[in-house]
């Protein structure tokens, strides 16, 4: 059989397996990424093939490979071709799903083979090996762990292939000498014990995909044809979802609009561990930010804010202030994400400052607040995370070097710890004791920068709260930012398995 003839769809593979089993053939299935094929993979596949008559190999689709920026090195089609060229492999298919549980039930092999690394379930950062074993046992099959020579694709890639620029590769090599994987995982475990309350505005991000038609015949405007729409949970909703990857319990105090609350949509798009406390404001809709996007290039044509640019009523302020004062003492960490659209009034800010045990703050400048939303309105915080543009607006200068920017920012607010995100240039982390740590960016592919800063805030706040060193804070935060910018807006949110897989991959 030719290499190309071995490559099937999952549906085709299931039909082939069914026919072979009726002939009395014993089917073995292997599943994985198989990004950089090495002798350990060959030995594993050969050992798996020895458990039956036919070996089928299923490959994780590109969009579900959560092994960090730049992975997979080889796309799903090349990975399939390489596997199909191996003599002991009979069939190959791509699994277009985040895990193999449903795939196992579809293929219905007799044996599900995994490498010796998976014998101990705690070695699997996804936590799915147990589910996979239950799936194969439910079909009357069993799991088999091969015990062959072991190599790590991630370690080989980190050692011999330069995915990142030389400066970033150098930083990672140095970082691995200073910290171990177990140390980083220890900070994850400490953060997982926290209860975190997020306070901020609910924003529904809408993407309207259009086809440009050109200039209108009679008016000097661009005409476009509507094609499709996507809606994402943005603003404080996204931050709460991201934080759910780091901690065990998340509360969310957010504002909906009386005129268009969109509560059903928001509830459907919140992570299971997020408990919302909705505050409904009078005579306004829930904020929507609509972005009209050219479907061919991905370029934004125009952005439309659907909101009321008015101050909340005294009654709305009083309700929110009481809610904040009541809830914040019950949480270990309070994260305020202030988009400057009116929710965080002076009384609400004061109530938060007064009652939060550990307060993390982010304020954002955008077209809707004209840059007036600076962090100095919060007279104190335990941690501040800002984009460099927001820092420059706060200190009123764009020409100062990083140490000067850090010093000027620290003089504006009573806070010991700061993170400044710098896009392509990574992030800078500093405290009032004078320590300054720079961490490079890890994004290899950038689809949309919206949401990257929110992910960094969400992931770093719990780590700072549990006392993680700055370089670990920056490493994990920038990995989260890199995951977000590969997708459109807040189409996805950071998950614990995906983040842990990226950490495992880059620490090998």
C-alpha positions in Angstrom: 0.0 0.0 0.0 1.3 3.5 -0.9 2.0 6.1 1.7 -0.9 8.3 0.5 -3.3 5.3 0.5 -2.6 4.8 4.2 -4.0 8.2 5.1 -7.7 8.2 5.9 -10.3 10.4 7.5 -11.5 9.3 10.9 -14.8 8.1 9.4 -13.0 6.0 6.8 -10.7 4.6 9.4 -13.6 3.5 11.6 -15.2 1.7 8.7 -11.9 0.0 7.8 -11.4 -1.1 11.5 -14.9 -2.5 11.7 -14.4 -4.6 8.5 -11.0 -5.9 9.8 -12.4 -6.8 13.1 -15.1 -8.8 11.5 -12.3 -10.8 9.7 -10.9 -11.6 13.2 -8.0 -9.1 13.0 -6.7 -7.5 16.2 -6.5 -3.7 16.0 -4.0 -1.5 17.9 -4.3 2.3 18.0 -1.6 4.8 18.9 -2.4 8.5 19.3 -0.3 11.6 19.8 1.3 14.6 18.2 4.3 12.9 16.6 5.8 16.3 15.7 9.5 15.4 15.5 9.7 11.7 14.8 12.7 10.1 16.5 13.9 6.6 17.4 11.8 6.5 20.5 8.6 6.9 18.4 9.8 4.1 16.0 10.4 1.7 18.9 7.0 2.7 20.4 5.1 2.1 17.1 6.9 -1.3 16.6 6.1 -2.4 20.1 2.5 -1.4 19.7 2.2 -3.2 16.4 3.4 -6.4 18.1 0.2 -6.3 20.3 -2.0 -7.0 17.3 -2.4 -7.5 13.6 -3.1 -4.0 12.4 -1.7 -0.7 13.7 -3.6 2.6 13.2 -2.1 5.9 14.3 -4.2 9.0 14.9 -2.6 12.4 15.0 -3.6 15.5 16.9 -4.7 18.3 14.6 -2.6 21.4 14.5 -5.1 23.6 16.3 -5.1 21.4 19.3 -1.4 21.0 19.8 -0.8 22.8 23.0 2.9 22.4 23.3 3.8 26.0 23.3 4.6 28.7 20.7 5.9 27.4 17.4 4.4 24.0 17.8 3.8 21.9 16.0 7.0 22.4 14.0 5.5 20.2 11.2 1.9 20.6 10.1 -0.7 17.8 10.5 -0.4 16.7 6.8 3.4 16.3 7.0 3.2 14.5 10.3 0.7 12.0 8.7 2.8 11.5 5.6 5.9 10.8 7.8 4.0 8.2 9.9 2.4 6.6 6.9 5.9 6.0 5.4 6.8 3.7 8.4 6.4 0.0 7.5 4.7 -1.0 10.8 2.0 1.6 10.4 -1.0 0.4 8.5 -3.3 3.5 8.6 -3.1 7.1 9.7 -5.8 9.7 10.4 -6.1 13.2 11.9 -8.1 13.8 15.0 -9.8 17.2 14.8 -10.7 17.3 18.6 -8.9 18.5 21.7 -8.6 14.9 23.2 -8.8 11.3 22.1 -11.8 10.1 24.1 -14.5 10.3 21.4 -11.9 9.2 18.8 -11.2 6.0 20.7 -15.0 5.3 20.8 -15.2 5.9 17.1 -12.3 3.9 16.0 -13.1 1.0 18.4 -9.6 -0.6 18.4 -8.8 -3.6 20.6 -5.7 -2.1 22.2 -4.9 1.5 22.9 -1.1 1.9 23.1 0.7 4.7 25.0 4.3 5.2 25.9 5.9 4.4 29.3 5.7 8.1 30.2 2.0 7.7 30.7 2.1 4.8 33.2 1.9 7.4 36.0 -1.2 9.6 35.4 0.4 12.5 37.2 2.9 12.8 34.3 0.1 13.7 31.9 -0.5 17.5 32.2 -3.8 17.2 30.4 -5.1 14.7 32.9 -6.8 12.8 30.1 -5.0 9.5 30.2 -7.5 8.1 32.8 -10.5 9.1 30.5 -8.8 7.5 27.5 -8.3 4.3 29.5 -11.9 4.3 30.6 -13.0 4.8 27.0 -11.1 1.8 25.6 -12.2 -0.4 28.5 -15.8 0.5 27.8 -15.4 -1.1 24.4 -14.0 -4.3 25.8 -10.4 -3.3 24.9 -7.5 -2.4 27.1 -4.6 0.1 27.3 -1.1 -1.1 26.8 2.0 0.9 27.9 5.1 0.2 25.7 8.4 0.2 27.5 10.9 1.2 24.9 13.8 3.7 24.6 12.4 7.1 25.4 13.2 10.5 23.9 11.4 13.8 24.3 10.4 15.6 21.0 10.1 18.8 23.0 13.6 18.5 24.4 15.1 17.7 21.0 13.3 20.7 19.5 14.4 23.0 22.4 18.0 21.8 22.0 18.5 21.5 18.3 15.8 23.7 16.6 15.6 27.4 16.9 11.9 28.2 17.1 12.5 31.6 18.7 15.0 34.4 18.0 18.5 33.8 19.4 17.9 36.2 22.3 14.8 34.3 23.4 16.5 30.9 23.0 19.3 32.2 25.2 16.9 33.5 27.8 15.1 30.1 27.9 18.4 28.2 28.3 19.3 30.4 31.2 15.8 30.2 32.7 16.0 26.4 32.7 19.2 26.5 34.7 17.6 28.7 37.4 14.3 27.0 37.8 13.0 23.4 37.5 9.6 22.2 36.2 8.7 21.0 39.7 9.3 24.5 41.1 7.0 26.1 38.5 4.3 23.4 39.1 4.6 24.1 42.8 3.6 27.7 42.2 0.7 26.5 40.1 -0.5 24.3 42.9 -0.2 27.2 45.4 -2.2 29.5 43.1 -4.8 26.7 42.6 -5.8 27.1 46.3 -6.8 30.7 45.9 -10.3 32.2 45.6 -10.2 35.1 43.2 -12.8 37.8 42.6 -12.8 39.6 39.2 -14.4 43.1 39.1 -14.9 44.8 35.7 -17.1 45.5 32.7 -18.7 42.7 30.7 -17.9 43.3 27.0 -19.3 41.2 24.1 -16.8 41.2 21.2 -18.4 40.8 17.9 -16.6 40.2 14.6 -18.6 40.8 11.5 -16.9 39.3 8.5 -17.4 41.1 5.2 -16.4 41.1 1.6 -15.3 44.5 0.3 -17.2 45.6 -2.7 -15.4 48.9 -3.3 -16.4 52.5 -3.2 -20.1 53.2 -3.2 -21.4 54.6 -6.5 -22.8 57.9 -5.2 -21.0 58.5 -1.9 -17.4 58.5 -0.8 -17.7 55.4 1.4 -16.6 51.8 1.4 -19.3 49.3 0.6 -19.0 45.7 1.8 -21.2 42.6 1.8 -21.9 40.9 5.1 -20.8 37.2 5.3 -20.9 35.9 8.9 -20.6 36.9 12.6 -18.7 35.6 15.6 -19.4 36.7 19.2 -17.0 36.2 22.1 -17.1 36.8 25.8 -14.7 39.7 26.3 -13.7 42.3 28.9 -13.9 41.1 32.5 -15.7 37.9 31.2 -12.5 36.9 29.4 -10.3 37.7 32.4 -12.5 35.5 34.7 -12.3 32.7 32.2 -8.5 32.9 32.0 -8.1 33.0 35.8 -10.2 29.8 36.0 -7.1 28.1 34.5 -5.0 29.1 37.5 -7.3 28.9 40.6 -9.9 26.7 42.1 -12.7 29.2 42.4 -13.5 32.5 40.6 -16.2 35.1 41.4 -17.1 37.8 38.9 -18.8 41.1 39.6 -19.7 42.6 36.3 -22.2 45.1 34.8 -24.9 44.3 32.3 -27.1 46.8 30.6 -30.9 46.9 31.3 -31.7 47.5 27.6 -29.8 44.5 26.2 -28.5 42.4 29.1 -27.3 39.4 27.0 -27.3 37.4 30.2 -28.0 34.0 28.6 -25.1 34.4 26.1 -22.8 35.5 29.0 -23.7 32.6 31.2 -23.1 30.1 28.3 -19.7 31.5 27.7 -18.4 31.6 31.3 -16.1 28.8 32.5 -17.8 26.3 34.8 -15.8 27.4 37.9 -16.8 31.1 37.4 -19.7 32.4 39.6 -21.1 35.6 38.3 -22.7 38.4 40.4 -24.5 40.6 37.8 -25.2 44.3 38.4 -27.8 45.7 36.0 -27.4 49.4 35.1 -30.3 51.5 34.0 -31.0 52.8 30.6 -28.0 51.3 28.8 -27.2 48.1 26.9 -24.5 45.6 27.8 -21.4 46.8 26.1 -20.7 45.4 22.6 -17.6 46.2 20.5 -18.2 45.3 16.9 -15.3 44.9 14.5 -16.0 44.8 10.8 -13.3 42.5 9.3 -12.3 41.9 5.7 -12.8 38.1 5.3 -9.9 37.7 2.8 -7.1 39.6 4.6 -8.4 39.7 8.2 -7.9 43.5 8.2 -10.3 45.5 10.3 -12.4 48.0 8.3 -14.1 49.8 11.2 -14.8 49.3 14.9 -18.2 50.2 16.4 -18.9 50.7 20.2 -22.4 49.9 21.2 -22.7 51.5 24.6 -23.9 54.6 26.5 -21.2 57.0 27.4 -22.9 58.2 30.6 -22.1 58.0 34.3 -24.0 55.3 36.3 -26.9 56.5 38.4 -26.5 57.1 42.2 -28.7 54.0 42.8 -26.5 51.8 40.5 -23.3 53.1 42.2 -24.8 52.3 45.7 -25.7 48.8 44.7 -22.3 48.0 43.1 -20.5 49.5 46.1 -22.4 47.4 48.6 -21.8 44.3 46.5 -18.1 44.9 46.4 -17.9 45.6 50.1 -19.8 42.4 50.8 -17.9 40.0 48.5 -14.3 41.1 48.6 -13.5 39.9 52.1 -14.4 36.4 51.1 -11.7 36.2 48.4 -7.9 35.9 48.7 -7.3 38.0 45.6 -9.3 40.7 43.9 -8.5 41.5 40.2 -9.9 44.7 38.9 -9.9 45.2 35.1 -11.1 48.7 34.4 -11.9 49.5 30.7 -13.0 53.0 31.6 -16.6 52.8 30.5 -18.1 54.0 33.8 -18.6 50.9 36.0 -15.7 51.7 38.3 -16.9 55.0 39.8 -14.8 56.6 42.7 -17.1 55.0 45.4 -16.7 51.6 43.8 -12.9 52.0 43.5 -12.7 53.2 47.2 -14.8 50.2 48.3 -12.4 47.8 46.5 -9.3 49.4 47.8 -10.6 49.3 51.4 -11.8 45.7 51.5 -9.5 43.7 49.2 -6.9 41.5 50.9 -4.7 41.4 47.8 -5.6 43.8 45.0 -4.4 43.5 41.4 -5.3 46.3 39.0 -5.3 46.9 35.3 -6.7 50.0 33.6 -6.9 50.3 29.9 -6.9 53.1 27.4 -9.1 52.7 24.4 -11.1 54.7 21.9 -14.1 54.7 24.2 -12.3 56.4 27.1 -9.9 58.6 25.1 -7.0 57.8 27.4 -8.5 59.3 30.5 -8.6 56.0 32.3 -5.2 55.9 34.1 -4.2 53.8 37.0 -3.5 56.6 39.5 -7.3 56.7 40.2 -6.4 53.7 42.3 -4.5 55.1 45.2 -3.1 51.7 46.3 -2.7 48.2 45.0 -0.6 45.1 45.6 0.0 44.4 41.9 -0.4 46.5 38.8 -0.3 45.1 35.3 -0.3 47.6 32.4 0.6 47.8 28.7 3.5 50.1 28.0 1.1 52.6 26.3 -1.0 52.8 29.5 2.3 53.5 31.5 3.3 56.3 29.1 -0.2 57.9 29.4 0.1 57.7 33.2 3.6 59.2 33.4 3.0 61.6 30.5 6.1 60.8 28.6 7.0 58.4 25.8 10.8 59.1 25.7 12.0 57.8 29.1 14.0 54.6 29.4 12.6 51.6 31.2 14.1 52.2 34.7 12.8 55.8 34.5 9.3 54.7 33.4 9.3 52.2 36.3 10.3 54.8 38.8 7.7 57.3 37.6 4.9 54.8 37.6 5.8 53.6 41.1 5.6 57.2 42.4 2.0 57.6 41.2 0.4 54.7 43.1 1.1 52.9 46.4 2.1 49.6 45.0 5.1 47.3 45.4 4.9 45.1 42.2 4.4 46.0 38.6 4.3 44.3 35.2 4.5 46.3 32.0 3.6 44.4 28.8 5.4 45.5 25.6 4.0 43.3 22.8 6.7 42.1 20.5 9.3 43.1 23.1 7.9 40.9 25.9 7.4 42.2 29.4 9.1 44.0 32.2 8.5 43.2 35.8 9.7 45.4 38.7 9.2 46.2 42.3 9.9 49.1 44.7 13.0 47.3 46.0 14.7 48.0 42.7 14.5 44.5 41.1 13.8 44.7 37.3 13.3 41.6 35.2 12.8 41.5 31.5 11.1 38.5 29.9 10.9 38.0 26.1 7.7 37.4 24.1 7.0 33.8 23.0 4.5 34.5 20.3 5.6 33.0 17.0 2.3 33.6 15.1 0.1 36.7 15.8 -3.4 36.6 14.5 -5.0 39.2 16.7 -3.5 41.1 19.6 -6.8 41.7 21.3 -7.0 39.7 24.5 -3.3 39.1 25.0 -2.9 41.7 27.8 -6.0 40.4 29.6 -4.5 36.9 29.6 -1.2 38.1 31.0 -3.0 40.0 33.8 -5.2 36.9 34.6 -2.3 34.4 34.7 0.2 36.6 36.5 -2.0 38.0 39.3 -2.4 34.6 41.2 1.3 33.9 40.7 2.3 37.2 42.2 -0.1 36.7 45.0 1.6 33.4 46.0 5.1 34.9 45.8 6.4 33.4 42.5 9.7 34.9 41.3 9.5 37.5 38.6 11.0 35.4 35.9 8.5 32.6 36.5 5.7 35.1 36.6 6.8 36.6 33.2 7.5 33.1 31.7 4.0 31.8 32.4 2.3 35.1 31.7 4.0 35.5 28.3 3.1 31.9 27.4 -0.5 32.7 28.1 -0.3 35.9 26.0 1.3 33.9 23.2 -1.5 31.4 23.2 -4.1 34.1 23.0 -2.7 36.1 20.1 -2.7 33.1 17.8 -6.5 33.2 17.8 -9.1 35.8 16.8 -9.9 38.0 19.9 -11.4 35.9 22.7 -12.4 33.0 20.6 -10.7 30.8 23.1 -9.7 31.2 26.8 -6.6 29.9 28.6 -7.1 26.5 30.0 -5.0 24.8 32.7 -4.1 21.7 30.5 -3.0 23.8 27.6 -0.9 26.2 29.7 0.7 23.3 31.6 1.5 21.5 28.4 3.2 24.6 27.1 5.2 24.9 30.3 6.2 21.2 30.2 7.2 21.6 26.6 9.5 24.6 27.0 11.1 23.3 30.3 12.3 20.1 28.7 
